[in-house]
Amino acid sequence: MAQSAEQLLPYIAATFDQMPFNRLLGLQVSRFADDEVEVRFPWAEQLVGNPIQKILHGGVIATVLDVAGGMMAVASALGRFSDIDQSELVQRFGKMSTIDIRTDYLRPGRGETFIATARVIRAGNKVAVCRMELHNEQGVHIALGTGTYLVG
């Protein structure tokens, strides 16, 4: 049964929430719309990259930015379809991948909760470019990223 992009957004968010690696990191999709994605995760000892300073590992930061950017790219690509069924969605977006990602580390990853957001900079038929940011619960800007994603 064909569904609109808006109807499929919760299904896609649940798929990202259930990915084993995302669950390992404690990622939870807190907002998933056609204009912005928000992914949250709590502080956890296993995410430490520097045990002396007790800050997030840079790979965790880059991963979270990539997840948020990838979700945003999917949402923007979905907007091109008026109706699509879940099997076609799986076929089309099963091939979606990250082409390139740049992560700029601005401050040490300290906090109790971390929030990654993403917005589209440009969306085409084959490629989407997104801007991602990571903040802690106090609004401290920890990192930003730019991701290029294959979407078609």
GROMACS elastic network, one bead per residue, 0.5 to 0.9 nm:
[ bonds ]
;  ai    aj funct       b0    kb
    1    84     6  0.79661   500
    1    85     6  0.54814   500
    1    86     6  0.78189   500
    2    83     6  0.53944   500
    2    86     6  0.74900   500
    3     6     6  0.80646   500
    3     7     6  0.59973   500
    3     8     6  0.66037   500
    3    82     6  0.80939   500
    3    83     6  0.50120   500
    3    84     6  0.53199   500
    3    85     6  0.56606   500
    3    86     6  0.79302   500
    4     7     6  0.51894   500
    4     8     6  0.64377   500
    4     9     6  0.89393   500
    4    78     6  0.87062   500
    4    79     6  0.87580   500
    4    81     6  0.75335   500
    4    82     6  0.57694   500
    4    84     6  0.63925   500
    4    85     6  0.83923   500
    5     8     6  0.51268   500
    5     9     6  0.63561   500
    5    34     6  0.86671   500
    5    75     6  0.79098   500
    5    78     6  0.55647   500
    5    79     6  0.60229   500
    5    80     6  0.84641   500
    5    81     6  0.68357   500
    5    82     6  0.68377   500
    5    83     6  0.67042   500
    5    84     6  0.73524   500
    6     9     6  0.54520   500
    6    10     6  0.80596   500
    6    33     6  0.79184   500
    6    34     6  0.79582   500
    6    78     6  0.86346   500
    6    79     6  0.83460   500
    7    10     6  0.68515   500
    7    11     6  0.79019   500
    8    11     6  0.52183   500
    8    12     6  0.63343   500
    8    13     6  0.87184   500
    8    78     6  0.86652   500
    8    84     6  0.85627   500
    8    85     6  0.85819   500
    8    86     6  0.78639   500
    8    89     6  0.89273   500
    9    12     6  0.51574   500
    9    13     6  0.61340   500
    9    14     6  0.86128   500
    9    32     6  0.67871   500
    9    33     6  0.70088   500
    9    34     6  0.83666   500
    9    75     6  0.72965   500
    9    78     6  0.87459   500
   10    13     6  0.50208   500
   10    14     6  0.61057   500
   10    15     6  0.85730   500
   10    32     6  0.76317   500
   11    14     6  0.51791   500
   11    15     6  0.62648   500
   11    16     6  0.88710   500
   11    86     6  0.87970   500
   12    16     6  0.63824   500
   12    17     6  0.86214   500
   12    32     6  0.87773   500
   12    71     6  0.82659   500
   12    74     6  0.86359   500
   12    75     6  0.87286   500
   13    16     6  0.52136   500
   13    17     6  0.61680   500
   13    18     6  0.87010   500
   13    28     6  0.88563   500
   13    29     6  0.62994   500
   13    30     6  0.88540   500
   13    31     6  0.85418   500
   13    32     6  0.66341   500
   13    71     6  0.80188   500
   14    18     6  0.61526   500
   14    19     6  0.88103   500
   14    29     6  0.79676   500
   15    18     6  0.51954   500
   15    19     6  0.64454   500
   16    19     6  0.53727   500
   16    20     6  0.89708   500
   16    22     6  0.71505   500
   16    23     6  0.88934   500
   16    27     6  0.87596   500
   16    28     6  0.82856   500
   16    29     6  0.75745   500
   16    67     6  0.82943   500
   16    71     6  0.80120   500
   17    20     6  0.83997   500
   17    22     6  0.65690   500
   17    23     6  0.66946   500
   17    26     6  0.89563   500
   17    27     6  0.68448   500
   17    28     6  0.57615   500
   17    29     6  0.63752   500
   18    21     6  0.86056   500
   18    22     6  0.71668   500
   18    23     6  0.64525   500
   19    22     6  0.53071   500
   19    23     6  0.61797   500
   19    24     6  0.86742   500
   20    23     6  0.50640   500
   20    24     6  0.61352   500
   20    25     6  0.87825   500
   21    25     6  0.64004   500
   21    26     6  0.86257   500
   21    27     6  0.88308   500
   22    25     6  0.52136   500
   22    26     6  0.62067   500
   22    27     6  0.52691   500
   22    28     6  0.79281   500
   22    64     6  0.84757   500
   22    67     6  0.83571   500
   23    27     6  0.58408   500
   23    28     6  0.79088   500
   24    27     6  0.77669   500
   25    41     6  0.73590   500
   25    42     6  0.87136   500
   25    44     6  0.85062   500
   25    46     6  0.86553   500
   25    47     6  0.74667   500
   25    60     6  0.78149   500
   25    64     6  0.87285   500
   26    40     6  0.80994   500
   26    41     6  0.53591   500
   26    42     6  0.67523   500
   26    43     6  0.88785   500
   26    44     6  0.85794   500
   27    39     6  0.64125   500
   27    40     6  0.56964   500
   27    42     6  0.79879   500
   27    64     6  0.78911   500
   28    38     6  0.86173   500
   28    39     6  0.55583   500
   28    40     6  0.53113   500
   28    41     6  0.62365   500
   29    32     6  0.68716   500
   29    37     6  0.77793   500
   29    38     6  0.61046   500
   29    40     6  0.64332   500
   29    41     6  0.89373   500
   29    68     6  0.87217   500
   30    37     6  0.78601   500
   30    38     6  0.54981   500
   30    39     6  0.55666   500
   30    40     6  0.65239   500
   31    36     6  0.72859   500
   31    37     6  0.53227   500
   31    39     6  0.69558   500
   31   117     6  0.88483   500
   32    35     6  0.81867   500
   32    36     6  0.63233   500
   32    38     6  0.64536   500
   32    39     6  0.85448   500
   32    71     6  0.79120   500
   32    72     6  0.78884   500
   32    75     6  0.79300   500
   33    36     6  0.54217   500
   33    37     6  0.61651   500
   33    38     6  0.89702   500
   33    72     6  0.81416   500
   33    75     6  0.69312   500
   34    37     6  0.79206   500
   34    72     6  0.73903   500
   34    74     6  0.89866   500
   34    75     6  0.52644   500
   34    76     6  0.59548   500
   34    78     6  0.83157   500
   34    79     6  0.71709   500
   34   119     6  0.89490   500
   35    72     6  0.78025   500
   35    75     6  0.79877   500
   35    76     6  0.77001   500
   35   118     6  0.86298   500
   35   119     6  0.63649   500
   35   120     6  0.73919   500
   36    72     6  0.66240   500
   36    75     6  0.86493   500
   36   117     6  0.69484   500
   36   118     6  0.57205   500
   36   119     6  0.51434   500
   36   120     6  0.78267   500
   37    68     6  0.62036   500
   37    69     6  0.79063   500
   37    71     6  0.69153   500
   37    72     6  0.58432   500
   37    75     6  0.86577   500
   37   116     6  0.79998   500
   37   117     6  0.54308   500
   37   118     6  0.52162   500
   37   119     6  0.68982   500
   38    68     6  0.67367   500
   38   115     6  0.66932   500
   38   116     6  0.55744   500
   38   118     6  0.67239   500
   39    64     6  0.77248   500
   39    65     6  0.88787   500
   39    67     6  0.81988   500
   39    68     6  0.63412   500
   39   114     6  0.82602   500
   39   115     6  0.57513   500
   39   116     6  0.51030   500
   39   117     6  0.64623   500
   39   118     6  0.88817   500
   40    64     6  0.88433   500
   40   113     6  0.69772   500
   40   114     6  0.55467   500
   40   116     6  0.62894   500
   40   117     6  0.88335   500
   41    44     6  0.88560   500
   41    64     6  0.89990   500
   41   112     6  0.87714   500
   41   113     6  0.58162   500
   41   114     6  0.54148   500
   41   115     6  0.67978   500
   41   116     6  0.86922   500
   42   111     6  0.84358   500
   42   112     6  0.58835   500
   42   114     6  0.61994   500
   42   115     6  0.89858   500
   43    46     6  0.88251   500
   43    47     6  0.74184   500
   43    48     6  0.88127   500
   43    56     6  0.82233   500
   43   110     6  0.82254   500
   43   111     6  0.66637   500
   43   113     6  0.57192   500
   43   114     6  0.73451   500
   44    47     6  0.55939   500
   44    48     6  0.74032   500
   44    56     6  0.87917   500
   44   112     6  0.84794   500
   45    48     6  0.56098   500
   45    51     6  0.89122   500
   45    54     6  0.81068   500
   45    56     6  0.88145   500
   46    49     6  0.85590   500
   47    55     6  0.81247   500
   47    56     6  0.56574   500
   47    57     6  0.59663   500
   47    60     6  0.68081   500
   48    51     6  0.61905   500
   48    53     6  0.88510   500
   48    54     6  0.58897   500
   48    55     6  0.54253   500
   48    57     6  0.51545   500
   48    58     6  0.89317   500
   48    60     6  0.87450   500
   48   109     6  0.89795   500
   49    53     6  0.87108   500
   49    54     6  0.72632   500
   49    55     6  0.60341   500
   49    56     6  0.52599   500
   49    58     6  0.67600   500
   49    59     6  0.83148   500
   49    60     6  0.85755   500
   50    53     6  0.55549   500
   50    54     6  0.54998   500
   50    55     6  0.56363   500
   50    56     6  0.71717   500
   50    57     6  0.68207   500
   51    55     6  0.71824   500
   52    55     6  0.82974   500
   53   108     6  0.87103   500
   53   110     6  0.89981   500
   54   109     6  0.83946   500
   54   110     6  0.74525   500
   55    58     6  0.89013   500
   55   108     6  0.60261   500
   55   110     6  0.53919   500
   55   111     6  0.84881   500
   56    59     6  0.83778   500
   56    60     6  0.67827   500
   56    61     6  0.70676   500
   56   108     6  0.72749   500
   56   110     6  0.67928   500
   57    60     6  0.53319   500
   57    61     6  0.66372   500
   57    62     6  0.89283   500
   57   109     6  0.77861   500
   58    61     6  0.50498   500
   58    62     6  0.62051   500
   58    63     6  0.85070   500
   58   105     6  0.79179   500
   58   109     6  0.84006   500
   59    62     6  0.50754   500
   59    63     6  0.59447   500
   59    64     6  0.85262   500
   60    63     6  0.50589   500
   60    64     6  0.61338   500
   60    65     6  0.85975   500
   61    64     6  0.53278   500
   61    65     6  0.62957   500
   61    66     6  0.86375   500
   61   103     6  0.83191   500
   61   105     6  0.84828   500
   61   109     6  0.80569   500
   61   134     6  0.76562   500
   61   142     6  0.87096   500
   61   143     6  0.74629   500
   62    65     6  0.51905   500
   62    66     6  0.61250   500
   62    67     6  0.86880   500
   62   101     6  0.83446   500
   62   102     6  0.82701   500
   62   103     6  0.61443   500
   62   104     6  0.89036   500
   62   143     6  0.85691   500
   62   144     6  0.89349   500
   62   145     6  0.78629   500
   63    67     6  0.61571   500
   63    68     6  0.86690   500
   64    67     6  0.50757   500
   64    68     6  0.62484   500
   64    69     6  0.85252   500
   64   116     6  0.67760   500
   64   134     6  0.82328   500
   65    68     6  0.52273   500
   65    69     6  0.60581   500
   65    70     6  0.84768   500
   65   101     6  0.88380   500
   65   103     6  0.79648   500
   65   116     6  0.62969   500
   65   117     6  0.77228   500
   65   118     6  0.78252   500
   65   131     6  0.88347   500
   65   132     6  0.57915   500
   65   133     6  0.68325   500
   65   134     6  0.70737   500
   65   143     6  0.85353   500
   65   144     6  0.76061   500
   65   145     6  0.65063   500
   65   146     6  0.85197   500
   65   147     6  0.83977   500
   66    69     6  0.50206   500
   66    70     6  0.58789   500
   66    71     6  0.84494   500
   66    98     6  0.78244   500
   66   101     6  0.71780   500
   66   132     6  0.79764   500
   66   145     6  0.81094   500
   66   146     6  0.86791   500
   66   147     6  0.69064   500
   67    70     6  0.51183   500
   67    71     6  0.61482   500
   67    72     6  0.85821   500
   67   116     6  0.89396   500
   68    71     6  0.52180   500
   68    72     6  0.62199   500
   68    73     6  0.86819   500
   68   116     6  0.65122   500
   68   117     6  0.62526   500
   68   118     6  0.56581   500
   68   119     6  0.88168   500
   68   132     6  0.69415   500
   68   133     6  0.89309   500
   69    72     6  0.50367   500
   69    73     6  0.61476   500
   69    74     6  0.86686   500
   69    98     6  0.89556   500
   69   117     6  0.79706   500
   69   118     6  0.54898   500
   69   119     6  0.74266   500
   69   120     6  0.81645   500
   69   129     6  0.82357   500
   69   130     6  0.56905   500
   69   131     6  0.69562   500
   69   132     6  0.61183   500
   69   145     6  0.85835   500
   69   146     6  0.79526   500
   69   147     6  0.62395   500
   69   148     6  0.83185   500
   69   149     6  0.81355   500
   70    73     6  0.50344   500
   70    74     6  0.62670   500
   70    75     6  0.86757   500
   70    96     6  0.83950   500
   70    97     6  0.76381   500
   70    98     6  0.71334   500
   70   118     6  0.88132   500
   70   130     6  0.82018   500
   70   147     6  0.79115   500
   70   148     6  0.86032   500
   70   149     6  0.67419   500
   71    74     6  0.50905   500
   71    75     6  0.62254   500
   71    76     6  0.86666   500
   71   118     6  0.83115   500
   72    75     6  0.50420   500
   72    76     6  0.61618   500
   72    77     6  0.85750   500
   72   118     6  0.61952   500
   72   119     6  0.63524   500
   72   120     6  0.66503   500
   72   128     6  0.88184   500
   72   130     6  0.71444   500
   73    76     6  0.51712   500
   73    77     6  0.61528   500
   73    78     6  0.85564   500
   73    96     6  0.89392   500
   73   119     6  0.85089   500
   73   120     6  0.69978   500
   73   123     6  0.76461   500
   73   127     6  0.83642   500
   73   128     6  0.56897   500
   73   129     6  0.72913   500
   73   130     6  0.69340   500
   73   148     6  0.85355   500
   73   149     6  0.65622   500
   73   150     6  0.83364   500
   73   151     6  0.69574   500
   74    77     6  0.51200   500
   74    78     6  0.60617   500
   74    79     6  0.87419   500
   74    93     6  0.73197   500
   74    96     6  0.79690   500
   74   128     6  0.86994   500
   74   149     6  0.88714   500
   74   151     6  0.68726   500
   75    78     6  0.50925   500
   75    79     6  0.65144   500
   76    79     6  0.52973   500
   76    80     6  0.74307   500
   76   120     6  0.72966   500
   76   123     6  0.67077   500
   76   128     6  0.78069   500
   77    80     6  0.56661   500
   77    81     6  0.78169   500
   77   123     6  0.73294   500
   77   124     6  0.80482   500
   77   125     6  0.75958   500
   77   126     6  0.87979   500
   77   127     6  0.89088   500
   77   128     6  0.78899   500
   77   151     6  0.64256   500
   77   152     6  0.79089   500
   78    81     6  0.56824   500
   78    82     6  0.84084   500
   78    84     6  0.86313   500
   78    89     6  0.85967   500
   79    82     6  0.73019   500
   80   125     6  0.84941   500
   81    84     6  0.65762   500
   84    87     6  0.83945   500
   84    88     6  0.64279   500
   84    89     6  0.65580   500
   85    88     6  0.54622   500
   85    89     6  0.61781   500
   85    90     6  0.87732   500
   86    90     6  0.60922   500
   86    91     6  0.85613   500
   87    90     6  0.51234   500
   87    91     6  0.62409   500
   87    92     6  0.86710   500
   88    92     6  0.60486   500
   88    93     6  0.84057   500
   89    92     6  0.52229   500
   89    93     6  0.58624   500
   89    94     6  0.78563   500
   90    93     6  0.54081   500
   90    94     6  0.53355   500
   90    95     6  0.85850   500
   91    94     6  0.53732   500
   91    95     6  0.72201   500
   92    95     6  0.61511   500
   92    96     6  0.73850   500
   92   151     6  0.80497   500
   92   152     6  0.71748   500
   93    97     6  0.84846   500
   93   151     6  0.68852   500
   93   152     6  0.78938   500
   94    97     6  0.83373   500
   95   150     6  0.79579   500
   95   151     6  0.76069   500
   95   152     6  0.79973   500
   96   149     6  0.71088   500
   96   150     6  0.53047   500
   96   151     6  0.50466   500
   96   152     6  0.71759   500
   97   148     6  0.88370   500
   97   149     6  0.57130   500
   97   150     6  0.52797   500
   97   151     6  0.71968   500
   98   101     6  0.72314   500
   98   147     6  0.72168   500
   98   148     6  0.61438   500
   98   150     6  0.62463   500
   99   127     6  0.87692   500
   99   147     6  0.76088   500
   99   148     6  0.53681   500
   99   149     6  0.52172   500
   99   150     6  0.62982   500
  100   146     6  0.82031   500
  100   147     6  0.57113   500
  100   148     6  0.50954   500
  100   149     6  0.70731   500
  101   145     6  0.68739   500
  101   146     6  0.56804   500
  101   148     6  0.62522   500
  101   149     6  0.86427   500
  102   144     6  0.83119   500
  102   145     6  0.52856   500
  102   146     6  0.52752   500
  102   147     6  0.64003   500
  103   132     6  0.89411   500
  103   143     6  0.69383   500
  103   144     6  0.58873   500
  103   146     6  0.68100   500
  103   147     6  0.86317   500
  104   142     6  0.87611   500
  104   143     6  0.55343   500
  104   144     6  0.53316   500
  104   145     6  0.60126   500
  104   146     6  0.88371   500
  105   108     6  0.76402   500
  105   109     6  0.88627   500
  105   142     6  0.63546   500
  105   144     6  0.68068   500
  105   145     6  0.86830   500
  106   141     6  0.69622   500
  106   142     6  0.51746   500
  106   143     6  0.50602   500
  106   144     6  0.75459   500
  107   110     6  0.84213   500
  107   140     6  0.81735   500
  107   141     6  0.69728   500
  107   143     6  0.68668   500
  108   142     6  0.63348   500
  108   143     6  0.87135   500
  109   114     6  0.85810   500
  109   135     6  0.85793   500
  109   136     6  0.78102   500
  109   142     6  0.59249   500
  109   143     6  0.83983   500
  110   113     6  0.87846   500
  110   114     6  0.86555   500
  110   136     6  0.71750   500
  110   140     6  0.89116   500
  110   142     6  0.82561   500
  111   114     6  0.68782   500
  111   135     6  0.89030   500
  111   136     6  0.55179   500
  111   137     6  0.66895   500
  111   138     6  0.78146   500
  111   140     6  0.88242   500
  112   136     6  0.71637   500
  112   137     6  0.67490   500
  113   135     6  0.86176   500
  113   136     6  0.56701   500
  113   137     6  0.53008   500
  113   138     6  0.87555   500
  114   134     6  0.68333   500
  114   135     6  0.57629   500
  114   137     6  0.60214   500
  115   133     6  0.81011   500
  115   134     6  0.56014   500
  115   135     6  0.53044   500
  115   136     6  0.59749   500
  115   137     6  0.71161   500
  115   139     6  0.88178   500
  116   132     6  0.68689   500
  116   133     6  0.54949   500
  116   135     6  0.64806   500
  116   136     6  0.87057   500
  117   131     6  0.83143   500
  117   132     6  0.55180   500
  117   133     6  0.53750   500
  117   134     6  0.65894   500
  117   135     6  0.85277   500
  118   130     6  0.65169   500
  118   131     6  0.55705   500
  118   133     6  0.65399   500
  119   129     6  0.87717   500
  119   130     6  0.55660   500
  119   131     6  0.55062   500
  119   132     6  0.66208   500
  120   123     6  0.67511   500
  120   128     6  0.71969   500
  120   129     6  0.60400   500
  120   131     6  0.63353   500
  120   132     6  0.88515   500
  121   128     6  0.76935   500
  121   129     6  0.54636   500
  121   130     6  0.51225   500
  121   131     6  0.64197   500
  122   127     6  0.82980   500
  122   128     6  0.56910   500
  122   129     6  0.51789   500
  122   130     6  0.69997   500
  123   126     6  0.81450   500
  123   127     6  0.62878   500
  123   129     6  0.63166   500
  123   130     6  0.84238   500
  123   151     6  0.89687   500
  124   127     6  0.52663   500
  124   128     6  0.58146   500
  124   129     6  0.86738   500
  124   151     6  0.83757   500
  124   152     6  0.86189   500
  125   128     6  0.79985   500
  125   151     6  0.71891   500
  125   152     6  0.58787   500
  126   149     6  0.83867   500
  126   150     6  0.58385   500
  126   151     6  0.52032   500
  127   148     6  0.68277   500
  127   149     6  0.55140   500
  127   151     6  0.54315   500
  127   152     6  0.68298   500
  128   147     6  0.81724   500
  128   148     6  0.58011   500
  128   149     6  0.52143   500
  128   150     6  0.66402   500
  128   151     6  0.66625   500
  129   146     6  0.70809   500
  129   147     6  0.56249   500
  129   149     6  0.63060   500
  130   145     6  0.81810   500
  130   146     6  0.56768   500
  130   147     6  0.52372   500
  130   148     6  0.65250   500
  130   149     6  0.80882   500
  131   144     6  0.73966   500
  131   145     6  0.58013   500
  131   147     6  0.65511   500
  132   143     6  0.83731   500
  132   144     6  0.55116   500
  132   146     6  0.61271   500
  132   147     6  0.76986   500
  133   141     6  0.74300   500
  133   142     6  0.77436   500
  133   143     6  0.58039   500
  133   145     6  0.62701   500
  133   146     6  0.89016   500
  134   140     6  0.84535   500
  134   141     6  0.61291   500
  134   142     6  0.55137   500
  134   143     6  0.51401   500
  134   144     6  0.61595   500
  134   145     6  0.86134   500
  135   138     6  0.76375   500
  135   139     6  0.53828   500
  135   140     6  0.52201   500
  135   142     6  0.53457   500
  135   143     6  0.72200   500
  136   139     6  0.53576   500
  136   140     6  0.54677   500
  136   141     6  0.69807   500
  136   142     6  0.72070   500
  137   140     6  0.74558   500
  138   141     6  0.89997   500
  139   142     6  0.89011   500
  141   144     6  0.79812   500
